[in-house]
């Protein structure tokens, strides 16, 4: 039976018979009746059932195959034989070949870990193929497949008596495995596909039996530590010759709460460390002398194994050391004994500084923040019942609040006003920081009344600098967090700031001055806070100039964060919900207190530079009064001496007090192979980690030398890398193209995205507060969110595959449509698109969107009835509306990407023929288009080629 044409085109055939047999990717099948279309997968079958309720195509005319945004997302597949890529039978998305599930995936079709496989899958365009996520490459013997693991297991003598010695590999064995193979690709003739940014980094290929146990978790997963190079040059000169950076991107936590990302905990307080370099025992040490001693894999010193290492004191029996977490897991947490504490573990302390000036009261900030804290009291970590809260209100004077215990007869909170801002004294300090458990009822009463106390306040002053000093004096004996909620520029007392924004300076070389700190108080005070274990977080809401450039120094040096809500008003439901949701998640997040981070490495390597929000206390020690769960840190590594071993190890350790008052050490150990070969270095380079490193460098350059210098340095760097590759590895010839390794194909587009990012791009339209807030994000976001911030996600919704927007039957996770390249060429006039940079989402409605699409998604019959701007997609009772909402929600799912984040992006509804400024804002995220003073991707590649050939 033929399907009646319902006038909406063929993207979604309406006859059940037709879509029951349809591939989940109809456009790829070259017409619905294509003989070669693959049988429907489980997901496709479910999608088919799901779609029986109602199926419709949202296209202006009958949909012609080969026109929608979801067609061939990555351009053409290479012709047979081109770059050694035979034409695959079933094209996958974006020009990748369909993966053979039986084949071991490898980079560029390289045999898995250097071992030739019979019938290995063919490589995709440019010889680039998705490796498995989080490869088991750390497992000794991975290189030799099952046989290697079996022999490794027998060598381990698992279950042997304590002290029994596993077979050790010969110290200077020849490397038995090939490293990642280099697959050159032509950047001009093989279009970059955005889905490549989601591929895991090149696998780390270690020699067999590198670790003392055959555990698949013996090497650090990329979600905690990523190296820019997964094969390390043995000499400084080889690293210099490569022009690639050697740096680690460290993200010690993958979620806001331990429950969401548990790591193995060593409870017995037996911590074995090297006597000389203080490295922690890990899977890459060597046991000697019948297991009584161990040799450090960092400095080679021989250490005694602690007597309690093979003994369970609680159960009073011997244990099998080969089962110990620290010998099986690269990421472990030790419960620290007494000697790791300078003082008893501090309680968790939150001191809230409320702006109560007219601006904060009239926008509803005071009421919303008080209400959110009230609603979140159960979420604030308080397992040890020691958490303390304090409250100070700020206008042109300081208002302290003394909250009595619930048991006291007169349970009224008293307010004490101090108007001397130069030396604000602390009235009754012991009653200003109160235990949440003992004062719960009175804290609730106080938060309920707080907005009423200031509801008629007309005072426009803000002595926030003086309030910070008073707050520091109050909590410095304990340490803790100062939480600033401010809607105005500090204009009275210490740290007073002037209104200095001048639109005539924007986009000129004088703009750099606006990104500098206006008052030295903010840096010097931040350092003082760091010494006393006080961390500061800024929530900034002004609709006027607020000098984010100056204020953001406080979080920068104290391990905090700056959150910026320009033009915020609680009268808009979306604004109130966004802030309340983020602030509540912020309060619930488990943080580490009195923390320090140190990175150690094999002899010959040295940590040279550190980037991120902390205070660098000594050459290699980063201090964090509070250690957040949603930031990452970059550490540059120098090669001081030639590396003689065939693997090197790097170990990051975070010593901290948990929210429940337990001193712990989180240890992450990464092992990397070494190489004397430049091709190995390039083949193992991680494009996302490299971009993260250069993002931090660019922010540093922007704040130091200015925006022009930052943009120029990025362009110079990518040209230098292309030139080096051409000269050293492509034999100097280019043909008509631009050669680069397939694993680095994303670098040119990521660098362009960075140059065009709101934090760095040349423009006279970007207020300095907005720019400063963006620079703060660029220097703290975890890697997966940073990549999305630089190169946002774009999804075509009107023609998404049948399985998109519904749960995958195997994982139960919502399936997202395939991502598209950020170019307006991907858009059709009748389409519906989601653009998402992780901070803001845009739902783009084409000017020819058909009435049925508008009715199904938004519940309106005509485009002019569509509410544009900040909004939400209404919940309507139809299948397509559910799927669109599911995709928007899933796009915000940070946890599944191995990161913690409190951000709830605003959703803006944009009509192609609607509000011009909103449309222009959304279009600035289309990195591959030409906009303002920025080049298109084609122009950019042309410029790069000219400079490389010069």
C-alpha positions in Angstrom: 0.0 0.0 0.0 1.4 3.4 -0.8 1.5 6.1 1.8 -0.8 9.0 1.2 1.2 12.2 0.8 0.1 14.4 3.8 1.8 17.5 2.4 4.6 17.5 4.9 7.1 15.6 2.7 8.8 12.3 3.0 11.1 12.8 6.0 8.7 10.9 8.2 6.4 8.7 6.0 3.0 8.4 7.6 2.2 4.9 6.7 3.2 2.5 9.5 4.2 -0.2 6.9 6.8 2.1 5.5 8.5 3.2 8.6 8.3 -0.2 10.2 10.9 -1.3 7.6 12.8 1.9 7.6 16.4 2.1 8.7 16.9 4.3 11.7 18.8 6.6 9.4 16.5 7.0 6.5 18.5 9.6 4.5 21.6 7.4 4.5 19.6 4.6 2.8 19.4 6.7 -0.3 15.6 6.5 -0.6 13.3 4.5 1.6 13.1 1.6 -0.8 16.9 1.3 -1.1 17.7 -2.4 -1.4 20.9 -2.0 0.6 19.4 -0.4 3.7 20.4 -2.3 6.8 17.9 -4.2 8.8 16.4 -2.1 11.6 18.3 -2.2 14.9 16.6 -2.8 18.2 16.6 0.9 18.7 15.1 1.4 15.3 12.4 -1.2 16.0 11.5 0.5 19.2 11.5 3.9 17.5 9.2 2.5 14.9 6.7 1.3 17.5 7.1 4.6 19.3 6.3 6.5 16.1 3.1 4.6 15.3 1.0 7.1 17.3 1.6 9.9 14.9 4.2 10.3 12.1 4.6 13.4 10.1 7.2 15.1 8.0 8.0 18.7 8.8 9.2 19.9 5.5 7.7 22.6 3.2 7.3 20.4 0.2 7.7 16.7 -0.4 11.0 16.0 1.3 13.7 15.1 -1.3 16.3 12.7 0.1 19.6 14.4 0.3 18.4 17.8 1.5 17.8 17.7 5.3 20.3 18.7 7.9 20.8 15.1 9.0 22.0 14.0 5.6 25.7 13.0 5.2 26.7 15.2 8.1 30.4 15.1 7.3 30.4 15.6 3.6 31.3 12.9 1.0 32.9 9.6 1.7 36.3 9.3 0.1 36.3 7.5 -3.2 37.5 3.9 -3.1 41.3 3.8 -2.8 41.5 7.4 -1.7 43.8 7.5 1.4 43.5 3.8 1.5 39.9 3.9 2.4 37.8 1.4 0.4 34.2 2.4 0.0 32.3 0.7 3.0 29.2 -1.2 2.2 27.0 0.7 4.6 27.9 4.3 5.1 27.7 5.4 8.8 27.0 8.9 10.0 29.3 11.7 8.9 31.2 9.6 6.4 32.4 7.1 9.0 32.1 3.5 7.8 29.7 1.3 9.7 31.6 -0.4 12.5 32.0 -4.1 12.5 30.9 -5.0 16.0 33.3 -8.0 16.0 36.3 -6.0 15.0 38.5 -4.4 17.6 38.3 -0.6 16.9 41.6 1.2 16.5 42.8 4.6 15.5 42.9 4.9 11.8 42.3 1.3 11.3 45.6 0.5 12.9 45.5 -3.0 14.2 44.5 -2.8 17.8 47.5 -1.9 19.9 49.9 -2.7 17.1 48.8 -6.4 16.7 47.7 -7.3 13.1 44.1 -8.6 13.2 42.7 -10.9 10.5 39.9 -9.1 8.8 40.5 -5.8 10.5 38.0 -3.2 9.7 38.7 -0.7 6.9 39.6 2.8 7.9 37.2 5.7 7.5 38.0 9.0 5.8 41.6 9.9 6.4 42.1 6.5 8.0 40.4 7.6 11.2 38.3 5.2 13.2 36.7 5.5 16.6 38.5 3.6 19.3 36.6 2.1 22.2 35.8 4.5 25.0 38.3 4.2 27.8 40.4 1.5 26.3 41.6 -1.4 28.4 45.0 -0.5 27.1 46.3 -0.1 30.7 45.9 -3.8 31.2 49.3 -5.4 30.9 49.0 -7.9 28.0 46.4 -5.8 26.3 48.9 -5.7 23.4 49.0 -9.4 23.1 45.2 -9.9 23.5 43.8 -12.7 25.7 47.0 -14.6 25.6 49.0 -11.7 27.1 46.5 -11.3 29.9 46.5 -15.0 30.6 50.3 -15.1 30.9 50.1 -11.9 32.9 47.7 -13.6 35.3 49.8 -16.6 35.7 52.8 -14.3 36.3 50.9 -12.5 39.0 50.2 -15.7 41.0 46.9 -14.2 42.1 45.8 -15.6 45.4 49.3 -16.5 46.4 50.5 -16.0 49.9 51.2 -12.5 51.0 54.7 -11.5 50.0 54.7 -13.9 47.1 56.5 -12.3 44.2 54.9 -11.8 40.8 57.0 -12.3 37.8 58.6 -9.0 36.9 59.3 -7.9 33.3 62.9 -7.4 32.4 64.0 -3.9 33.1 65.2 -2.9 29.7 63.1 -5.0 27.4 62.7 -4.0 23.8 59.3 -2.5 23.0 57.1 -5.4 21.8 54.2 -3.3 20.5 53.9 -0.7 17.9 52.5 2.7 19.0 49.6 4.5 17.4 50.1 4.6 13.6 50.2 8.0 11.9 47.4 8.5 9.3 47.9 11.7 7.4 44.7 13.3 6.0 44.1 16.2 3.7 42.2 18.9 5.6 41.1 20.7 2.4 39.7 17.7 0.6 38.3 15.7 3.5 35.8 17.9 5.4 36.1 17.9 9.2 33.2 16.2 10.8 32.0 17.4 14.2 31.4 13.9 15.6 35.2 13.4 15.6 35.3 15.8 18.7 33.4 13.1 20.7 35.9 10.4 19.9 38.1 9.3 22.9 41.8 10.3 22.8 44.3 8.0 21.0 44.8 4.9 23.1 47.7 4.7 25.5 49.7 1.6 24.4 52.0 0.2 27.1 54.3 -2.7 26.9 52.9 -6.0 28.3 53.1 -6.5 32.1 53.8 -2.8 32.7 51.7 -2.9 35.9 52.0 -5.4 38.8 48.4 -6.6 38.5 46.5 -7.3 35.2 43.7 -4.9 36.2 41.9 -3.1 33.4 41.8 -0.1 35.8 45.5 0.1 36.3 45.9 3.3 34.1 44.1 6.5 34.7 40.9 7.0 32.6 40.7 10.1 30.5 37.9 11.6 32.4 40.3 12.3 35.3 43.6 13.0 33.6 44.3 13.5 29.9 47.8 14.1 28.5 48.3 16.2 25.3 50.6 13.4 24.2 49.9 9.7 24.7 53.5 8.9 23.7 56.1 11.0 25.3 59.3 12.2 23.5 62.4 10.9 25.3 64.3 14.2 25.0 63.5 17.9 25.3 64.9 18.5 21.8 62.4 16.1 20.3 59.5 17.7 22.1 60.7 21.1 21.0 61.0 19.9 17.4 57.4 18.6 17.5 56.1 22.1 18.5 53.4 20.2 20.4 52.8 21.0 24.1 53.3 18.3 26.8 50.7 19.0 29.5 48.2 17.3 31.7 44.5 18.2 31.9 43.5 17.2 35.4 39.9 16.9 36.6 40.0 15.1 39.9 36.2 14.7 40.2 33.8 13.5 37.6 30.6 14.5 39.5 29.3 16.9 42.1 28.6 14.0 44.5 30.6 10.9 45.4 27.6 8.7 45.0 27.5 9.6 41.3 31.1 8.8 40.7 32.5 6.5 43.4 36.2 5.7 43.4 37.8 2.9 45.4 38.6 4.0 49.0 41.6 2.5 51.0 40.2 2.6 54.5 42.9 1.0 56.5 45.1 4.1 56.7 48.1 2.0 55.5 49.7 4.5 53.0 52.9 3.4 51.4 54.9 6.2 49.9 58.4 6.5 48.5 60.9 7.8 51.1 62.6 10.1 48.6 60.1 11.5 46.1 56.9 10.9 48.3 55.1 9.2 45.4 52.2 6.9 46.5 52.5 3.2 45.8 50.6 2.4 42.5 50.1 -0.3 39.9 53.5 0.6 38.2 55.9 -0.1 41.1 58.1 -3.2 41.2 58.3 -5.6 44.1 61.7 -7.0 45.1 63.1 -9.2 47.8 60.2 -11.7 48.0 57.7 -8.9 48.1 59.2 -7.3 51.2 60.4 -4.2 49.3 59.2 -2.1 46.4 61.0 0.0 43.9 59.5 3.4 43.1 58.5 3.9 39.5 59.2 7.6 39.7 62.7 7.9 41.3 63.8 4.2 41.4 64.4 4.2 45.2 63.8 0.9 47.0 61.4 1.2 49.9 60.1 -1.3 52.6 56.6 -2.6 52.2 54.7 -1.6 55.4 54.1 -4.6 57.7 50.4 -3.9 57.7 50.2 -4.0 53.9 49.2 -7.7 54.0 47.2 -7.6 57.2 43.6 -6.6 57.9 43.7 -5.1 61.4 39.9 -5.0 61.7 39.4 -8.6 60.9 42.7 -9.6 62.4 43.7 -11.8 59.4 46.2 -11.7 56.5 44.9 -10.4 53.2 45.9 -10.9 49.6 47.9 -7.8 48.6 47.2 -8.4 44.9 43.6 -7.4 45.7 44.5 -4.1 47.3 42.9 -1.1 45.5 46.1 0.9 45.1 47.7 -1.9 43.1 44.7 -2.4 40.9 43.3 1.1 40.4 45.0 4.1 39.0 42.5 6.4 40.7 42.1 5.7 44.5 41.3 7.6 47.6 43.2 7.0 50.9 41.7 7.8 54.3 44.6 9.8 55.8 46.0 9.1 59.3 46.7 11.7 61.9 50.0 12.8 60.5 48.3 14.3 57.4 46.6 16.9 59.5 48.0 20.2 60.7 44.9 20.6 62.9 41.7 18.7 63.4 39.5 18.6 60.3 37.6 21.9 59.9 33.8 21.9 59.7 32.1 23.0 56.5 31.5 26.8 56.8 29.3 28.9 54.5 29.2 32.7 55.1 26.6 34.4 52.9 27.1 38.0 51.9 23.7 39.3 50.7 23.6 42.5 48.7 20.5 44.3 50.1 20.9 47.5 48.2 18.0 48.9 46.1 19.2 47.0 43.0 19.3 43.6 44.7 15.9 44.1 46.4 14.1 45.5 43.4 15.2 42.7 41.0 14.2 40.0 43.6 17.7 38.8 44.1 17.5 39.0 47.9 14.2 37.2 48.1 15.2 34.5 45.6 18.6 33.8 47.2 17.1 33.6 50.7 14.3 31.3 49.6 16.8 29.0 47.7 19.0 28.7 50.8 15.9 27.9 52.9 14.7 25.3 50.4 18.3 23.8 50.2 19.1 23.4 53.9 18.6 19.6 53.6 20.9 19.5 50.6 23.9 21.3 52.2 26.4 18.6 53.2 26.1 18.0 57.0 26.7 14.3 57.6 29.0 15.1 60.6 26.4 17.6 61.9 29.2 20.2 62.2 28.3 22.5 59.2 28.0 26.1 60.1 26.3 29.0 58.4 26.7 32.8 58.8 24.9 35.8 57.2 25.9 39.4 56.6 23.7 41.9 54.7 25.5 44.6 52.7 24.5 48.1 51.5 26.4 51.2 52.5 26.7 49.6 55.9 27.2 46.1 57.3 24.4 44.2 58.9 25.4 41.2 61.1 22.9 38.6 62.2 23.2 36.7 65.4 21.0 33.5 65.2 20.3 31.8 68.5 20.1 28.1 69.1 16.7 26.5 68.8 16.7 25.6 72.5 17.0 29.2 73.6 13.8 30.7 74.9 14.0 34.0 73.1 14.6 32.5 69.6 14.7 35.9 67.7 17.6 36.6 65.4 19.1 40.0 66.3 20.6 42.4 63.7 23.7 44.4 64.5 24.5 47.3 62.2 28.1 48.5 61.8 28.8 51.7 59.8 32.5 52.0 60.4 33.8 50.5 57.2 37.5 51.1 57.8 37.9 48.8 60.8 34.7 46.9 61.0 34.7 45.2 64.4 33.0 41.9 65.0 30.1 42.0 67.5 29.7 38.7 69.4 31.7 36.6 66.9 30.8 33.3 68.4 27.1 33.8 67.6 27.6 34.9 64.0 28.7 31.4 62.6 26.1 29.0 63.9 25.7 25.2 63.6 23.1 24.3 61.1 21.9 21.3 63.1 21.4 23.2 66.4 19.9 26.4 65.0 17.9 24.9 62.1 14.5 26.3 63.2 15.9 29.8 63.8 17.8 29.8 60.6 14.6 29.0 58.7 12.8 31.8 60.5 15.5 34.2 59.8 15.7 33.3 56.0 11.9 33.7 55.8 12.0 37.2 57.3 15.2 38.5 55.7 13.6 39.8 52.4 10.9 41.6 54.5 13.6 43.4 56.6 14.9 45.2 53.5 11.9 45.3 51.2 11.7 49.2 51.3 15.5 49.8 51.2 16.3 52.7 48.9 20.1 52.6 49.6 22.2 52.4 46.4 25.5 51.9 48.2 27.5 48.7 48.3 30.5 48.3 50.7 31.2 44.7 49.5 35.0 45.1 49.9 34.6 46.0 53.5 32.1 43.2 53.9 34.6 40.7 52.5 37.2 41.9 55.0 34.7 41.5 57.8 33.7 38.1 56.6 37.4 37.0 56.3 38.0 38.1 59.9 35.0 36.2 61.0 35.7 32.8 59.4 39.5 32.8 59.1 40.0 31.0 62.4 38.1 28.0 60.8 38.4 28.6 57.1 35.5 28.0 54.7 33.5 29.6 51.9 32.4 33.2 51.5 29.4 33.2 49.1 28.8 36.7 47.6 25.4 37.5 46.0 25.6 40.9 44.5 23.7 43.1 42.1 25.7 46.2 42.3 29.2 47.7 41.8 31.1 48.0 45.2 31.1 51.8 45.4 31.8 52.5 49.1 34.7 51.6 51.5 37.5 49.1 50.8 37.9 47.8 47.3 35.8 50.7 46.0 35.4 50.5 42.2 34.5 53.2 39.6 32.2 52.9 36.7 34.9 52.6 33.9 33.1 50.9 31.0 33.5 53.0 27.9 31.8 51.7 24.7 34.3 53.7 22.6 37.1 51.5 23.9 35.4 48.2 23.0 37.1 46.5 20.1 40.2 48.7 20.3 43.6 48.1 21.7 42.6 50.1 24.8 39.9 47.5 25.6 42.6 45.5 27.4 42.6 47.9 30.2 39.0 47.0 31.0 40.0 43.4 31.5 42.6 44.3 34.1 41.9 44.6 37.8 40.9 48.2 38.7 41.9 48.0 42.3 44.9 46.0 43.7 42.8 45.1 46.8 41.1 42.2 44.9 44.4 40.4 44.2 46.1 41.0 47.6 43.0 40.2 49.6 42.5 37.0 47.6 46.0 35.9 48.5 45.4 36.7 52.2 42.2 34.6 52.0 44.0 31.7 50.5 46.5 31.7 53.4 43.7 31.4 55.9 41.8 28.7 54.0 39.0 31.1 52.9 37.5 30.5 49.4 35.3 33.0 47.7 32.5 32.4 45.1 30.9 35.3 43.3 27.3 35.3 42.0 27.0 38.5 40.1 23.6 39.9 38.8 24.0 43.5 37.8 22.1 45.0 34.9 24.7 47.8 34.9 28.5 47.6 34.8 29.8 45.5 37.7 33.5 45.2 36.9 33.6 41.4 36.7 37.3 41.8 35.7 38.2 43.0 39.2 35.8 40.9 41.2 36.7 37.6 39.4 40.2 37.8 41.0 38.7 36.7 44.3 37.6 33.3 43.1 40.6 33.0 40.8 43.2 32.9 43.6 41.0 31.1 46.2 39.8 28.1 44.2 36.3 29.6 43.7 34.2 30.5 40.7 32.5 33.5 39.2 28.9 33.1 38.0 27.5 35.9 36.0 23.8 36.6 35.4 23.6 39.8 33.2 20.2 41.6 33.3 18.8 39.0 35.8 15.3 39.6 37.2 13.2 37.3 39.3 10.1 38.7 37.7 11.0 36.5 34.7 10.2 32.9 35.7 13.1 31.5 33.5 15.6 33.8 35.4 14.4 32.8 38.8 14.4 29.1 38.0 17.8 29.1 36.4 19.5 30.8 39.4 17.5 28.8 42.0 18.4 25.5 40.4 22.1 26.4 40.0 22.4 27.9 43.5 20.7 24.9 45.1 23.0 22.5 43.2 26.0 24.6 44.2 25.0 24.4 47.9 24.5 20.6 47.6 27.9 20.0 46.0 30.5 18.1 48.0 33.7 20.2 48.2 37.1 19.4 49.6 38.5 21.8 52.3 42.1 22.8 53.1 43.2 21.1 49.9 46.5 21.0 48.1 47.3 19.5 44.7 50.7 18.2 43.7 51.8 16.4 40.6 54.9 14.1 40.7 56.5 12.4 37.8 59.3 10.0 36.7 62.8 11.4 37.1 63.6 13.7 34.2 60.1 15.3 34.1 59.2 18.5 35.9 55.9 20.3 36.4 56.7 23.8 35.0 53.5 25.8 34.8 50.0 25.5 36.4 46.8 27.0 35.1 43.4 27.2 36.9 41.7 28.8 39.9 44.1 28.3 42.9 47.1 30.0 44.6 50.5 28.6 43.5 52.0 28.4 47.0 55.4 27.0 45.9 57.0 25.8 42.7 54.9 22.7 42.5 52.1 23.1 45.1 48.7 24.5 44.3 46.6 25.6 47.3 42.8 25.4 47.4 40.9 26.7 50.5 38.0 24.8 49.0 38.3 22.2 46.2 35.4 22.4 43.8 34.0 19.5 41.8 33.3 21.3 38.6 36.6 22.7 37.5 39.7 21.4 35.7 43.4 22.3 35.9 46.2 22.3 33.4 49.8 21.5 34.2 52.6 21.9 31.7 55.4 19.3 31.9 59.0 20.0 31.1 61.5 17.3 30.0 64.7 18.2 31.9 66.7 15.0 31.3 66.6 12.3 28.7 64.0 9.6 29.5 65.6 6.1 29.5 62.7 3.9 30.4 60.0 2.8 27.9 57.2 4.1 30.1 57.0 7.2 32.3 54.5 7.8 35.1 52.8 11.0 36.3 50.9 11.1 39.6 48.5 13.8 40.7 47.4 13.8 44.4 44.8 16.0 46.1 45.0 16.1 49.9 41.8 17.5 51.3 39.2 17.3 54.1 35.9 15.9 53.0 32.6 17.7 53.8 32.1 15.1 56.6 35.4 15.9 58.3 37.6 13.1 57.0 41.1 13.8 55.8 41.7 12.0 52.5 44.1 11.9 49.6 42.8 11.3 46.0 45.6 9.8 43.9 45.6 9.5 40.1 48.4 7.7 38.3 48.9 7.9 34.6 51.5 5.8 32.7 52.5 6.8 29.2 54.9 5.1 26.7 58.0 7.0 25.6 59.3 7.3 22.0 62.2 8.6 20.0 60.1 8.9 16.9 58.3 12.1 15.9 55.6 10.3 14.0 54.6 8.4 17.2 54.4 11.7 19.0 52.0 13.2 16.4 50.0 10.0 16.1 49.3 9.9 19.8 48.5 13.6 20.3 45.1 14.4 21.9 43.4 17.3 20.0 41.0 18.1 22.8 43.6 18.2 25.5 45.9 20.3 23.3 43.0 22.8 22.7 42.4 22.9 26.5 46.1 23.8 27.1 46.1 26.5 24.5 42.8 27.9 25.8 44.4 28.5 29.2 47.5 30.0 27.5 45.2 32.3 25.4 43.3 33.5 28.5 46.6 34.2 30.2 47.8 36.1 27.1 44.5 38.1 26.9 44.8 39.2 30.5 48.5 40.0 30.2 49.2 41.3 26.7 45.7 41.9 25.3 43.1 40.2 23.1 45.0 40.9 19.8 48.1 39.1 21.1 45.9 36.2 22.3 44.3 35.7 18.9 47.5 36.1 17.1 49.3 33.5 19.3 46.6 31.0 18.5 46.9 31.5 14.7 50.7 31.4 14.9 50.6 28.1 16.8 48.3 26.3 14.5 50.4 27.5 11.5 53.5 26.3 13.3 52.0 22.8 13.9 50.9 22.5 10.2 54.4 23.6 9.0 56.2 21.2 11.3 54.1 18.3 10.2 54.6 19.2 6.5 58.3 19.6 6.9 59.1 16.7 9.2 56.5 14.1 8.4 54.8 14.9 5.1 58.1 15.1 3.2 57.7 18.8 2.6 55.2 18.3 -0.3 51.6 19.4 0.0 50.1 18.8 -3.4 47.1 21.1 -3.5 46.1 20.2 0.1 47.0 20.7 3.7 48.3 17.5 5.4 47.7 16.8 9.1 47.3 13.6 11.2 43.7 12.3 11.3 43.7 12.4 15.1 44.4 16.2 15.0 41.9 17.1 12.3 39.8 19.1 14.7 42.6 21.5 15.8 42.1 24.1 13.1 38.3 24.4 13.7 38.8 24.4 17.5 41.4 27.2 17.2 39.0 29.1 15.0 36.2 28.6 17.5 38.4 29.9 20.2 39.5 33.0 18.2 35.7 33.7 17.5 34.6 32.9 21.1 32.9 35.7 23.0 35.9 35.8 25.4 38.4 36.5 22.7 36.8 37.6 19.4 37.4 41.0 17.9 34.2 43.0 18.3 33.0 46.4 19.5 29.7 44.9 20.7 30.9 42.8 23.7 30.6 44.5 27.1 33.7 43.9 29.2 31.8 42.2 32.0 30.5 39.6 29.5 34.0 39.1 28.2 35.6 38.8 31.6 32.9 36.3 32.7 33.6 34.2 29.5 37.4 34.3 30.2 36.7 33.0 33.7 34.7 30.1 32.2 37.3 29.3 29.6 39.9 28.9 32.3 37.9 26.6 34.6 35.5 24.4 32.5 36.1 20.7 32.5 37.3 19.5 29.1 34.0 18.0 27.6 32.2 21.3 28.5 35.0 23.4 27.3 35.0 21.7 23.9 31.2 22.4 23.6 31.7 26.1 24.8 34.3 26.6 22.0 32.5 24.5 19.3 28.8 24.3 20.3 26.5 21.4 19.5 24.0 21.7 16.6 21.2 19.2 16.2 18.6 19.1 13.4 15.3 18.2 15.1 12.7 18.3 12.3 14.2 15.4 10.6 15.9 13.6 13.5 16.3 9.8 13.1 13.5 7.7 14.5 15.5 6.6 17.6 16.5 10.1 18.6 14.7 11.6 21.6 13.8 8.2 23.0 15.7 6.0 25.4 18.2 3.5 24.0 16.9 0.0 24.8 20.3 -1.1 26.1 21.5 1.9 28.0 18.2 3.6 28.8 19.9 6.8 27.9 18.1 9.3 25.6 19.6 9.1 22.1 20.7 12.4 20.6 20.5 13.2 16.9 23.9 13.2 15.1 25.6 16.5 15.7 26.1 18.8 12.7 28.9 21.1 11.7 28.2 24.7 12.8 27.4 26.2 9.4 24.3 27.9 8.1 24.7 25.7 5.0 23.2 22.9 7.3 20.0 24.9 7.8 16.8 24.5 5.7 14.2 27.2 5.9 11.5 24.9 7.2 13.8 23.3 9.8 13.9 23.2 13.6 17.4 23.2 15.2 19.0 23.2 18.6 22.2 25.1 19.1 23.8 24.5 22.5 27.2 25.8 23.9 26.5 24.4 27.3 25.8 27.8 28.8 22.9 28.8 26.5 20.6 26.9 24.2 18.9 28.3 21.1 15.9 26.7 19.5 15.9 28.0 15.9 12.6 28.0 14.0 13.0 28.4 10.2 11.0 31.1 8.5 9.1 28.5 6.5 8.3 26.1 9.4 5.0 24.5 8.6 1.9 25.0 10.9 1.9 21.3 12.0 5.5 21.5 13.3 4.6 24.7 15.2 1.5 23.0 16.6 3.3 19.8 17.6 6.2 21.5 19.3 4.9 24.9 20.6 1.1 24.5 20.5 0.6 27.5 18.2 -0.8 27.5 14.8 1.0 30.5 13.3 4.7 31.6 13.5 3.7 35.1 14.6 2.1 33.7 17.8 5.5 32.2 18.8 7.0 33.7 22.0 10.6 34.5 21.1 13.4 35.0 23.6 14.0 33.2 26.9 11.4 30.5 27.3 10.6 26.8 27.5 9.0 24.2 25.2 5.5 23.6 26.5 4.6 20.0 27.5 2.1 18.9 24.9 0.5 15.5 24.5 2.2 14.3 21.3 5.1 12.1 20.5 7.2 14.7 18.7 7.0 17.3 21.4 8.1 14.7 24.0 11.1 13.8 21.8 12.1 17.5 21.3 12.0 18.1 25.0 13.9 14.9 25.7 16.7 16.0 23.3 16.9 19.5 24.9 17.1 17.9 28.4 19.6 15.2 27.3 21.8 17.9 25.7 22.2 19.3 29.3 23.1 15.9 30.8 26.6 16.6 32.1 26.9 13.5 34.3 26.8 11.1 31.4 29.8 13.0 30.0 31.8 12.4 33.2 31.7 16.0 34.5 30.1 17.8 37.4 28.4 21.1 36.6 25.6 23.2 38.2 24.8 25.1 35.0 21.2 25.1 33.8 21.4 26.8 30.4 18.7 29.3 29.4 16.7 28.3 26.3 16.1 31.0 23.8 13.4 30.5 21.1 14.6 32.2 17.9 12.6 32.8 14.8 14.6 33.1 11.6 12.4 36.1 10.6 12.0 37.4 14.2 13.9 39.6 16.6 17.2 40.6 14.7 19.5 40.9 17.7 18.5 37.5 19.0 19.0 35.9 15.6 22.4 37.6 15.3 23.4 36.3 18.8 22.5 32.7 17.9 24.4 33.1 14.6 27.6 34.0 16.4 27.7 30.4 17.6 27.9 29.2 14.0 31.7 29.0 14.0 32.1 28.0 10.4 30.2 31.0 9.0 31.7 34.5 8.4 30.4 36.9 11.0 31.3 40.4 12.4 35.0 40.6 11.9 35.6 36.8 11.9 36.5 34.5 9.0 34.5 31.6 7.7 36.0 28.2 8.1 36.8 28.1 4.3 38.6 31.4 4.5 40.5 30.3 7.6 41.7 27.1 6.0 42.8 29.2 2.9 44.8 31.6 5.2 46.4 28.7 7.0 47.4 27.0 3.7 48.9 30.3 2.4 50.9 30.7 5.6 52.1 27.1 5.7 53.3 27.1 2.1 55.1 30.5 2.5 
